[in-house]
Amino acid sequence: MKILQLFQPCDRVIGLPGGTDIRSSLNLVFLIGLPLSLWLIGVWKLVYGVLPVAIAFLCLPVLTALATLGLLAFAVLAWKNHDWSFGARSHYSVITLTALVFIGVLAYWNLLGFQF
């Protein structure tokens, strides 16, 4: 019974601290919006410069990278203070780790920041 109590979901944790819902939504808008907008407008127009719509979409990863720092801070505080159950802290740490990996992928493909 004690093991089951360790992995009970905690309603306070999932989605609230660090702006995980907003960060995930912005990443999804970026992943779908940038290729879709370039496809609809035409990639050949990049010859004349970067489109304002593309610049707006390239701002989103910078904002989500800053929000990931909040995730990291909340994850460290959760483990330090033992605020949540072990399962909730592990779940939040996995979310934080995937956010950090996503930042690494964006940096590898030069999509993080304005490198044009």
ZANULO-910976 format. One record per atom (N, C-alpha, C, CB): residue number from 1; residue in three letters; atom name; x, y, z. Coordinates in Angstrom, 2 decimals, padded with zeros to 5 digits, m for minus. Atoms other than C-alpha are relative to their C-alpha. Glycine has a CB too. Layout:
<nodes>
nr rest atom xx yy zz
NUM ala CA X Y Z
...
</nodes>
This chain:
<nodes>
nr rest atom xx yy zz
1 met N 000.82 m001.20 000.00
1 met CA 000.00 000.00 000.00
1 met C 000.86 001.25 000.00
1 met CB m000.93 000.00 001.20
2 lys N m000.89 m001.16 m000.06
2 lys CA 002.90 002.36 000.72
2 lys C 000.55 000.35 m001.39
2 lys CB 001.16 m000.28 000.97
3 ile N m000.53 m000.25 001.35
3 ile CA 004.26 001.96 m002.83
3 ile C m001.06 000.68 m000.85
3 ile CB 000.46 m001.31 m000.66
4 leu N 001.07 m000.65 000.77
4 leu CA 000.88 002.91 m004.31
4 leu C m000.16 001.46 000.39
4 leu CB m001.31 m000.74 000.20
5 gln N 000.11 m001.39 m000.44
5 gln CA 000.87 006.08 m002.22
5 gln C 001.11 000.86 m000.59
5 gln CB 000.03 000.07 001.52
6 leu N m001.10 m000.76 000.58
6 leu CA 004.22 007.11 m003.68
6 leu C m000.32 000.49 m001.41
6 leu CB 001.25 m000.85 m000.02
7 phe N 000.24 m000.32 001.38
7 phe CA 002.85 007.16 m007.20
7 phe C m001.39 000.55 m000.26
7 phe CB 000.21 m001.20 m000.84
8 gln N 001.30 m000.63 000.22
8 gln CA m000.51 008.84 m006.66
8 gln C 000.19 001.35 m000.67
8 gln CB m000.77 000.16 001.33
9 pro N m000.15 m001.30 000.66
9 pro CA m001.02 011.79 m008.99
9 pro C m000.36 001.14 000.94
9 pro CB m000.88 000.06 m001.26
10 cys N 000.23 m001.17 m000.82
10 cys CA m000.94 015.18 m007.38
10 cys C m000.60 001.09 m000.88
10 cys CB 001.31 000.49 000.69
11 asp N 000.69 m000.98 000.83
11 asp CA m003.44 017.69 m008.80
11 asp C 000.68 001.36 000.03
11 asp CB m001.43 000.13 000.45
12 arg N m000.66 m001.30 m000.09
12 arg CA m001.40 020.65 m007.61
12 arg C 001.19 000.09 m000.95
12 arg CB 000.46 000.25 001.42
13 val N m001.26 m000.01 000.73
13 val CA 001.65 019.64 m009.63
13 val C m000.21 000.06 m001.50
13 val CB 000.80 m001.22 000.36
14 ile N 000.08 000.21 001.43
14 ile CA 000.51 018.66 m013.07
14 ile C m000.49 001.25 m000.69
14 ile CB m000.90 m001.19 m000.33
15 gly N 000.38 m001.12 000.84
15 gly CA 000.51 021.65 m015.36
15 gly C 000.07 001.37 000.63
15 gly CB m001.34 m000.22 m000.48
16 leu N 000.05 m001.34 m000.59
16 leu CA 000.73 024.48 m012.84
16 leu C 001.36 000.66 000.17
16 leu CB m000.67 m000.08 001.31
17 pro N m001.24 m000.74 m000.24
17 pro CA 004.27 025.33 m011.69
17 pro C 000.87 000.10 m001.25
17 pro CB 000.79 m000.66 001.11
18 gly N m000.92 m000.18 001.09
18 gly CA 006.65 026.76 m014.22
18 gly C m000.64 000.25 m001.34
18 gly CB 000.86 m001.16 m000.11
19 gly N 000.68 m000.27 001.26
19 gly CA 004.03 027.35 m016.90
19 gly C 000.12 m001.12 m001.01
19 gly CB 000.53 001.25 m000.59
20 thr N m000.18 001.12 000.92
20 thr CA 004.21 023.86 m018.38
20 thr C m001.05 m000.02 m001.10
20 thr CB m000.03 m001.31 000.77
21 asp N 001.04 000.01 001.03
21 asp CA 000.88 024.18 m020.19
21 asp C 000.25 001.06 m001.05
21 asp CB m001.37 000.21 000.64
22 ile N m000.25 m001.10 000.94
22 ile CA 001.74 027.53 m021.75
22 ile C 001.23 m000.31 m000.84
22 ile CB 000.18 001.33 000.75
23 arg N m001.23 000.32 000.72
23 arg CA 005.24 026.40 m022.68
23 arg C m000.24 m001.08 m001.05
23 arg CB 001.09 m000.44 000.97
24 ser N 000.29 001.08 000.94
24 ser CA 003.98 023.22 m024.30
24 ser C m000.87 000.48 m001.15
24 ser CB m000.68 m001.16 000.72
25 ser N 000.86 m000.53 001.06
25 ser CA 001.28 025.08 m026.21
25 ser C 000.78 000.87 m000.97
25 ser CB m001.15 000.80 000.61
26 leu N m000.82 m000.84 000.88
26 leu CA 003.77 027.63 m027.53
26 leu C 000.94 m000.82 m000.86
26 leu CB 000.79 001.00 000.82
27 asn N m000.86 000.88 000.81
27 asn CA 006.12 024.86 m028.64
27 asn C m000.80 m000.68 m001.10
27 asn CB 000.66 m001.05 000.89
28 leu N 000.84 000.63 001.01
28 leu CA 003.26 023.16 m030.45
28 leu C m000.37 000.99 m001.10
28 leu CB m001.26 m000.58 000.64
29 val N 000.30 m001.04 001.00
29 val CA 002.27 026.42 m032.16
29 val C 001.21 000.24 m000.89
29 val CB m000.42 001.33 000.70
30 phe N m001.22 m000.20 000.79
30 phe CA 005.90 026.86 m033.25
30 phe C 000.22 m001.16 m000.96
30 phe CB 001.21 000.16 000.93
31 leu N m000.28 001.17 000.83
31 leu CA 006.29 023.29 m034.52
31 leu C m000.97 m000.16 m001.16
31 leu CB m000.04 m001.25 000.85
32 ile N 000.99 000.10 001.07
32 ile CA 003.10 023.45 m036.56
32 ile C m000.03 001.29 m000.84
32 ile CB m001.39 m000.29 000.58
33 gly N 000.20 m001.27 000.67
33 gly CA 002.96 027.15 m037.41
33 gly C 001.11 000.41 m000.95
33 gly CB m000.16 001.06 001.00
34 leu N m001.10 m000.44 000.85
34 leu CA 006.43 027.82 m038.81
34 leu C 000.03 m000.76 m001.33
34 leu CB 001.32 m000.16 000.73
35 pro N m000.02 000.67 001.30
35 pro CA 006.49 025.06 m041.44
35 pro C m001.27 000.25 m000.82
35 pro CB 000.17 m001.50 000.19
36 leu N 001.24 m000.24 000.72
36 leu CA 002.84 025.63 m042.31
36 leu C m000.02 001.38 m000.63
36 leu CB m001.19 m000.16 000.94
37 ser N m000.01 m001.35 000.56
37 ser CA 003.30 029.36 m042.77
37 ser C 000.99 000.11 m001.17
37 ser CB 000.36 001.03 001.08
38 leu N m000.96 m000.03 001.10
38 leu CA 006.41 028.86 m044.91
38 leu C m000.52 m000.75 m001.21
38 leu CB 001.33 m000.58 000.43
39 trp N 000.58 000.77 001.11
39 trp CA 004.57 026.28 m047.00
39 trp C m001.11 000.79 m000.69
39 trp CB m000.54 m001.34 000.50
40 leu N 001.10 m000.76 000.59
40 leu CA 001.52 028.50 m047.50
40 leu C 000.49 001.26 m000.71
40 leu CB m001.01 000.38 001.07
41 ile N m000.50 m001.23 000.61
41 ile CA 003.49 031.66 m048.27
41 ile C 000.95 m000.33 m001.16
41 ile CB 000.73 000.86 001.06
42 gly N m000.96 000.38 001.03
42 gly CA 006.16 029.93 m050.30
42 gly C 001.41 000.22 000.50
42 gly CB m000.24 000.79 m001.30
43 val N m001.36 m000.08 m000.52
43 val CA 009.70 029.16 m049.25
43 val C 000.87 000.87 m000.90
43 val CB 000.60 m001.41 000.13
44 trp N m000.81 m000.79 000.94
44 trp CA 011.05 030.89 m052.35
44 trp C 000.02 001.48 000.37
44 trp CB m000.53 m000.17 m001.42
45 lys N 000.01 m001.41 m000.41
45 lys CA 010.08 034.25 m050.79
45 lys C 001.07 000.31 001.04
45 lys CB m001.37 000.36 000.55
46 leu N m001.11 m000.23 m000.93
46 leu CA 012.90 033.77 m048.28
46 leu C 001.22 000.59 m000.71
46 leu CB 000.38 m001.30 000.68
47 val N m001.08 m000.61 000.77
47 val CA 015.21 034.90 m051.08
47 val C 000.04 001.51 000.25
47 val CB m000.15 m000.31 m001.50
48 tyr N 000.11 m001.45 m000.18
48 tyr CA 013.97 038.45 m050.44
48 tyr C 000.13 000.42 001.46
48 tyr CB m001.32 000.48 m000.54
49 gly N m000.15 m000.31 m001.42
49 gly CA 014.48 038.26 m046.67
49 gly C m000.94 m000.85 000.84
49 gly CB m000.27 001.49 000.25
50 val N 000.82 000.78 m000.92
50 val CA 012.95 036.67 m043.64
50 val C m001.33 000.71 000.19
50 val CB 000.72 m000.22 001.38
51 leu N 001.34 m000.55 m000.10
51 leu CA 009.21 037.18 m043.48
51 leu C m000.34 000.37 001.43
51 leu CB m001.02 m000.99 m000.55
52 pro N 000.39 m000.37 m001.37
52 pro CA 007.67 038.96 m040.48
52 pro C m000.73 m001.11 000.74
52 pro CB m000.87 001.23 m000.04
53 val N 000.70 001.11 m000.64
53 val CA 005.48 035.94 m039.83
53 val C 001.00 m001.04 000.51
53 val CB m001.00 m000.66 m000.98
54 ala N m001.03 000.94 m000.43
54 ala CA 008.58 033.74 m039.63
54 ala C 000.76 000.55 001.21
54 ala CB 000.98 m000.31 m001.15
55 ile N m000.66 m000.61 m001.16
55 ile CA 010.23 036.20 m037.24
55 ile C m000.87 m000.14 001.24
55 ile CB 000.31 001.49 m000.28
56 ala N 000.92 000.17 m001.14
56 ala CA 007.13 036.06 m035.03
56 ala C 000.03 m001.43 000.52
56 ala CB m001.44 000.39 m000.40
57 phe N m000.08 001.39 m000.44
57 phe CA 007.27 032.27 m034.98
57 phe C 001.36 m000.32 000.63
57 phe CB m000.27 m000.94 m001.17
58 leu N m001.32 000.25 m000.57
58 leu CA 011.02 032.35 m034.23
58 leu C 000.17 000.63 001.38
58 leu CB 001.07 000.52 m000.93
59 cys N m000.02 m000.56 m001.37
59 cys CA 010.29 034.41 m031.09
59 cys C m000.50 m001.02 001.02
59 cys CB m000.85 001.27 000.07
60 leu N 000.61 000.95 m000.94
60 leu CA 008.34 031.51 m029.57
60 leu C 001.02 m000.91 000.68
60 leu CB m001.01 m000.84 m000.73
61 pro N m000.98 000.84 m000.72
61 pro CA 011.33 029.19 m028.88
61 pro C 000.81 000.76 001.05
61 pro CB 000.94 m000.64 m000.98
62 val N m000.73 m000.78 m000.99
62 val CA 013.12 032.01 m027.08
62 val C m000.83 000.14 001.28
62 val CB 000.37 001.40 m000.57
63 leu N 000.89 m000.12 m001.16
63 leu CA 010.10 032.53 m024.82
63 leu C m000.12 m001.33 000.74
63 leu CB m001.39 000.47 m000.44
64 thr N 000.14 001.29 m000.67
64 thr CA 009.74 028.82 m024.15
64 thr C 001.31 m000.43 000.67
64 thr CB m000.45 m001.06 m001.01
65 ala N m001.27 000.30 m000.66
65 ala CA 013.46 028.53 m023.36
65 ala C 000.08 000.71 001.35
65 ala CB 001.20 000.41 m000.89
66 leu N 000.05 m000.71 m001.28
66 leu CA 012.99 031.17 m020.68
66 leu C m000.96 m000.68 000.97
66 leu CB m000.41 001.47 m000.22
67 ala N 000.95 000.71 m000.86
67 ala CA 009.96 029.30 m019.37
67 ala C 000.58 m001.32 000.50
67 ala CB m001.32 m000.27 m000.75
68 thr N m000.64 001.24 m000.43
68 thr CA 012.08 026.14 m019.21
68 thr C 000.91 000.24 001.19
68 thr CB 000.80 m000.60 m001.15
69 leu N m000.80 m000.32 m001.19
69 leu CA 014.36 027.88 m016.74
69 leu C m000.89 m000.01 001.25
69 leu CB 000.68 001.38 m000.16
70 gly N 000.95 000.09 m001.10
70 gly CA 011.28 028.23 m014.53
70 gly C m000.32 m001.43 000.36
70 gly CB m001.27 000.74 m000.34
71 leu N 000.22 001.43 m000.26
71 leu CA 010.60 024.52 m014.93
71 leu C 001.15 m000.59 000.79
71 leu CB m000.17 m000.76 m001.33
72 leu N m001.18 000.53 m000.67
72 leu CA 014.12 023.74 m013.87
72 leu C 000.06 000.46 001.46
72 leu CB 001.27 000.43 m000.74
73 ala N m000.01 m000.52 m001.37
73 ala CA 013.87 025.98 m010.81
73 ala C m001.05 m000.70 000.86
73 ala CB m000.25 001.51 000.00
74 phe N 001.04 000.69 m000.76
74 phe CA 010.57 024.39 m009.74
74 phe C 000.34 m001.46 000.24
74 phe CB m001.33 000.10 m000.71
75 ala N m000.39 001.39 m000.19
75 ala CA 011.97 020.89 m010.25
75 ala C 001.03 m000.13 001.11
75 ala CB 000.54 m000.60 m001.30
76 val N m001.01 000.04 m001.05
76 val CA 014.98 021.63 m008.06
76 val C m000.64 000.26 001.37
76 val CB 001.10 001.05 m000.27
77 leu N 000.67 m000.28 m001.27
77 leu CA 012.75 023.13 m005.38
77 leu C m000.88 m001.16 000.45
77 leu CB m000.85 001.27 m000.12
78 ala N 000.85 001.14 m000.36
78 ala CA 010.39 020.15 m005.52
78 ala C 000.82 m001.13 000.61
78 ala CB m000.75 m000.50 m001.24
79 trp N m000.84 001.05 m000.56
79 trp CA 013.23 017.70 m004.89
79 trp C 000.65 000.44 001.31
79 trp CB 001.08 m000.42 m001.00
80 lys N m000.65 m000.50 m001.21
80 lys CA 014.85 019.91 m002.27
80 lys C m000.95 000.02 001.19
80 lys CB 000.56 001.40 m000.23
81 asn N 000.96 m000.16 m001.10
81 asn CA 011.72 020.55 m000.20
81 asn C m000.92 m001.19 000.20
81 asn CB m000.84 001.21 m000.25
82 his N 000.87 001.18 m000.08
82 his CA 009.99 017.18 m000.79
82 his C m001.47 000.42 000.07
82 his CB 000.36 m000.86 001.23
83 asp N 001.37 m000.52 m000.02
83 asp CA 006.77 019.08 m001.56
83 asp C m001.02 m001.01 m000.50
83 asp CB m000.08 001.24 m000.83
84 trp N 000.96 000.88 000.63
84 trp CA 005.14 016.40 m003.69
84 trp C 000.40 m001.45 000.23
84 trp CB m000.11 000.30 m001.51
85 ser N m000.33 001.42 m000.12
85 ser CA 005.03 012.64 m003.81
85 ser C 001.15 m000.33 m000.96
85 ser CB m001.24 m000.88 m000.31
86 phe N m001.12 000.41 000.85
86 phe CA 007.88 010.74 m005.44
86 phe C m000.42 m000.10 m001.46
86 phe CB 000.57 m001.35 000.48
87 gly N 000.49 000.13 001.37
87 gly CA 005.79 009.98 m008.51
87 gly C m000.21 001.35 m000.66
87 gly CB m001.29 m000.78 m000.01
88 ala N 000.24 m001.34 000.56
88 ala CA 004.80 013.62 m008.98
88 ala C 001.32 000.71 m000.29
88 ala CB m000.86 000.84 000.96
89 arg N m001.30 m000.62 000.24
89 arg CA 008.38 014.82 m008.59
89 arg C 000.71 m000.64 m001.19
89 arg CB 000.88 m000.11 001.25
90 ser N m000.62 000.68 001.14
90 ser CA 009.60 012.18 m011.05
90 ser C m000.66 000.42 m001.30
90 ser CB m000.10 m001.52 000.18
91 his N 000.73 m000.43 001.19
91 his CA 006.89 013.13 m013.54
91 his C 000.41 001.41 m000.41
91 his CB m001.51 m000.06 000.24
92 tyr N m000.39 m001.38 000.28
92 tyr CA 007.78 016.80 m013.27
92 tyr C 001.44 000.07 m000.49
92 tyr CB m000.19 000.87 001.24
93 ser N m001.40 000.03 000.44
93 ser CA 011.48 015.99 m013.66
93 ser C 000.12 m000.50 m001.43
93 ser CB 000.84 m000.87 000.94
94 val N m000.01 000.49 001.38
94 val CA 010.79 014.03 m016.85
94 val C m000.48 001.09 m000.95
94 val CB m000.90 m001.26 m000.14
95 ile N 000.47 m001.12 000.83
95 ile CA 008.81 016.99 m018.24
95 ile C 001.11 001.04 m000.15
95 ile CB m001.27 000.65 000.63
96 thr N m001.10 m000.97 000.05
96 thr CA 011.71 019.29 m017.36
96 thr C 001.13 m000.51 m000.89
96 thr CB 000.53 000.28 001.41
97 leu N m001.06 000.58 000.82
97 leu CA 014.23 016.93 m018.97
97 leu C m000.36 000.05 m001.48
97 leu CB 000.29 m001.44 000.42
98 thr N 000.39 m000.07 001.40
98 thr CA 012.24 016.75 m022.20
98 thr C 000.02 001.44 m000.51
98 thr CB m001.39 m000.62 m000.20
99 ala N m000.07 m001.41 000.40
99 ala CA 011.99 020.55 m022.26
99 ala C 001.45 000.40 m000.27
99 ala CB m000.62 000.90 001.08
100 leu N m001.41 m000.31 000.22
100 leu CA 015.77 020.80 m021.92
100 leu C 000.54 m000.66 m001.26
100 leu CB 000.83 m000.43 001.21
101 val N m000.42 000.68 001.23
101 val CA 016.29 018.23 m024.68
101 val C m000.56 000.73 m001.22
101 val CB m000.48 m001.47 000.01
102 phe N 000.59 m000.73 001.11
102 phe CA 013.90 020.18 m026.92
102 phe C 000.77 001.29 m000.28
102 phe CB m001.47 000.32 000.30
103 ile N m000.82 m001.19 000.19
103 ile CA 015.97 023.33 m026.35
103 ile C 001.30 m000.38 m000.72
103 ile CB 000.31 000.68 001.36
104 gly N m001.20 000.47 000.70
104 gly CA 019.04 021.35 m027.40
104 gly C m000.25 m000.30 m001.47
104 gly CB 000.53 m001.24 000.68
105 val N 000.36 000.27 001.40
105 val CA 017.30 020.19 m030.59
105 val C m000.17 001.30 m000.77
105 val CB m001.29 m000.85 m000.08
106 leu N 000.18 m001.30 000.66
106 leu CA 016.27 023.75 m031.40
106 leu C 001.34 000.70 m000.23
106 leu CB m000.92 000.89 000.83
107 ala N m001.32 m000.63 000.15
107 ala CA 019.82 024.99 m030.82
107 ala C 000.81 m000.70 m001.09
107 ala CB 000.77 m000.03 001.34
108 tyr N m000.73 000.75 001.03
108 tyr CA 021.23 022.22 m033.04
108 tyr C m000.45 000.42 m001.40
108 tyr CB m000.20 m001.51 000.20
109 trp N 000.54 m000.37 001.31
109 trp CA 018.94 023.22 m035.92
109 trp C m000.03 001.53 m000.20
109 trp CB m001.40 m000.58 m000.16
110 asn N m000.07 m001.47 000.08
110 asn CA 019.65 026.96 m035.34
110 asn C m001.37 000.65 m000.02
110 asn CB 000.78 000.42 m001.24
111 leu N 001.34 m000.57 m000.12
111 leu CA 016.01 027.64 m034.51
111 leu C m000.20 000.74 001.31
111 leu CB m001.04 m001.08 m000.13
112 leu N 000.07 m000.70 m001.28
112 leu CA 016.76 029.10 m031.11
112 leu C 000.73 001.33 m000.14
112 leu CB 000.60 m000.87 001.15
113 gly N m000.59 m001.31 000.21
113 gly CA 017.34 032.80 m031.45
113 gly C m000.15 000.44 m001.45
113 gly CB 001.46 m000.02 000.40
114 phe N 000.14 m000.58 001.33
114 phe CA 017.67 034.92 m034.54
114 phe C 001.32 m000.15 m000.74
114 phe CB m000.42 001.50 000.08
115 gln N m001.24 000.31 000.69
115 gln CA 020.41 033.31 m036.58
115 gln C m000.23 m000.02 m001.51
115 gln CB 000.57 m001.35 000.48
116 phe N 000.24 m000.07 001.45
116 phe CA 019.44 034.45 m040.05
116 phe C 000.65 001.22 m000.59
116 phe CB m001.50 000.02 m000.31
</nodes>
